[in-house]
Amino acid sequence: MRSNPAVAVFSSSITVNLPFQEKMKAKAKTKLSHSKGKEIIFERLCIRHGGVIGLCAFVSAFPYDIPDYVPDLLSLLGSHLNDYHPIPVSIVSMSEYL
């Protein structure tokens, strides 16, 4: 499986930026459907996927050490492994290069 290019670009330019990390966490927690219906909204799926890619970049940015925030991010990413495609693919492709 190939590495996600977005994760590679983000992780190469990322520094410890906690406000950006919190923004990515919020995007990754975006609800996918309205409270009344079960229909998945494509725009919300894109927002959630962008948040997951951002979190993958934070994890991939430091391959030789484990900053204090990485275990929490891995736990959050693990909760998205059963999401709709392409979110799990992004997480698995990032995990192959750790």
KOLDODREN-383110 format. One record per residue (C-alpha): x, y, z; residue in three letters. Coordinates in nm, 2 decimals. Layout:
BEGIN
<site <X; Y; Z>; 'ALA'>
...
***
This chain:
BEGIN
<site <0.00; 0.00; 0.00>; 'MET'>
<site <0.13; 0.34; -0.09>; 'ARG'>
<site <0.18; 0.63; 0.16>; 'SER'>
<site <-0.08; 0.90; 0.16>; 'ASN'>
<site <0.08; 1.20; -0.01>; 'PRO'>
<site <-0.11; 1.45; 0.21>; 'ALA'>
<site <0.03; 1.29; 0.52>; 'VAL'>
<site <0.38; 1.30; 0.38>; 'ALA'>
<site <0.35; 1.68; 0.30>; 'VAL'>
<site <0.19; 1.77; 0.63>; 'PHE'>
<site <0.44; 1.56; 0.84>; 'SER'>
<site <0.74; 1.71; 0.67>; 'SER'>
<site <0.64; 2.06; 0.74>; 'SER'>
<site <0.47; 2.02; 1.08>; 'ILE'>
<site <0.61; 2.15; 1.41>; 'THR'>
<site <0.45; 2.11; 1.75>; 'VAL'>
<site <0.15; 2.34; 1.69>; 'ASN'>
<site <-0.11; 2.26; 1.96>; 'LEU'>
<site <-0.39; 2.49; 1.82>; 'PRO'>
<site <-0.36; 2.32; 1.48>; 'PHE'>
<site <-0.36; 1.98; 1.65>; 'GLN'>
<site <-0.68; 2.07; 1.84>; 'GLU'>
<site <-0.84; 2.19; 1.52>; 'LYS'>
<site <-0.76; 1.86; 1.35>; 'MET'>
<site <-0.91; 1.67; 1.65>; 'LYS'>
<site <-1.23; 1.87; 1.62>; 'ALA'>
<site <-1.25; 1.80; 1.24>; 'LYS'>
<site <-1.19; 1.43; 1.30>; 'ALA'>
<site <-1.48; 1.42; 1.54>; 'LYS'>
<site <-1.72; 1.57; 1.28>; 'THR'>
<site <-2.06; 1.39; 1.28>; 'LYS'>
<site <-2.13; 1.24; 0.95>; 'LEU'>
<site <-2.51; 1.26; 0.94>; 'SER'>
<site <-2.79; 1.48; 1.06>; 'HIS'>
<site <-2.94; 1.39; 1.39>; 'SER'>
<site <-3.28; 1.33; 1.21>; 'LYS'>
<site <-3.16; 1.11; 0.93>; 'GLY'>
<site <-2.91; 0.84; 0.86>; 'LYS'>
<site <-2.79; 0.99; 0.53>; 'GLU'>
<site <-2.41; 1.05; 0.52>; 'ILE'>
<site <-2.32; 1.40; 0.41>; 'ILE'>
<site <-2.02; 1.40; 0.17>; 'PHE'>
<site <-1.90; 1.74; 0.28>; 'GLU'>
<site <-1.88; 1.62; 0.65>; 'ARG'>
<site <-1.70; 1.30; 0.54>; 'LEU'>
<site <-1.44; 1.52; 0.36>; 'CYS'>
<site <-1.40; 1.74; 0.68>; 'ILE'>
<site <-1.35; 1.43; 0.90>; 'ARG'>
<site <-1.11; 1.28; 0.65>; 'HIS'>
<site <-0.91; 1.60; 0.65>; 'GLY'>
<site <-0.89; 1.59; 1.03>; 'GLY'>
<site <-0.77; 1.23; 1.03>; 'VAL'>
<site <-0.50; 1.31; 0.77>; 'ILE'>
<site <-0.39; 1.60; 0.99>; 'GLY'>
<site <-0.37; 1.38; 1.29>; 'LEU'>
<site <-0.18; 1.12; 1.09>; 'CYS'>
<site <0.07; 1.39; 1.00>; 'ALA'>
<site <0.13; 1.47; 1.36>; 'PHE'>
<site <0.20; 1.11; 1.44>; 'VAL'>
<site <0.43; 1.07; 1.14>; 'SER'>
<site <0.62; 1.39; 1.20>; 'ALA'>
<site <0.83; 1.24; 1.47>; 'PHE'>
<site <0.94; 0.89; 1.36>; 'PRO'>
<site <1.23; 0.85; 1.61>; 'TYR'>
<site <1.06; 0.96; 1.93>; 'ASP'>
<site <0.72; 0.95; 2.09>; 'ILE'>
<site <0.60; 1.29; 2.21>; 'PRO'>
<site <0.35; 1.30; 2.50>; 'ASP'>
<site <0.05; 1.36; 2.27>; 'TYR'>
<site <0.11; 1.07; 2.03>; 'VAL'>
<site <-0.06; 0.79; 2.24>; 'PRO'>
<site <-0.38; 1.00; 2.26>; 'ASP'>
<site <-0.37; 1.06; 1.89>; 'LEU'>
<site <-0.32; 0.69; 1.81>; 'LEU'>
<site <-0.62; 0.61; 2.03>; 'SER'>
<site <-0.83; 0.87; 1.84>; 'LEU'>
<site <-0.71; 0.74; 1.51>; 'LEU'>
<site <-0.79; 0.38; 1.61>; 'GLY'>
<site <-1.15; 0.49; 1.67>; 'SER'>
<site <-1.18; 0.58; 1.31>; 'HIS'>
<site <-1.07; 0.25; 1.16>; 'LEU'>
<site <-1.43; 0.15; 1.10>; 'ASN'>
<site <-1.53; 0.48; 0.93>; 'ASP'>
<site <-1.64; 0.51; 0.57>; 'TYR'>
<site <-1.38; 0.48; 0.29>; 'HIS'>
<site <-1.12; 0.64; 0.25>; 'PRO'>
<site <-1.06; 0.72; 0.62>; 'ILE'>
<site <-0.94; 0.38; 0.73>; 'PRO'>
<site <-0.71; 0.35; 0.42>; 'VAL'>
<site <-0.54; 0.68; 0.52>; 'SER'>
<site <-0.48; 0.55; 0.88>; 'ILE'>
<site <-0.35; 0.21; 0.77>; 'VAL'>
<site <-0.12; 0.36; 0.50>; 'SER'>
<site <0.03; 0.59; 0.77>; 'MET'>
<site <0.08; 0.31; 1.02>; 'SER'>
<site <0.28; 0.11; 0.77>; 'GLU'>
<site <0.56; 0.37; 0.78>; 'TYR'>
<site <0.59; 0.40; 1.16>; 'LEU'>
***
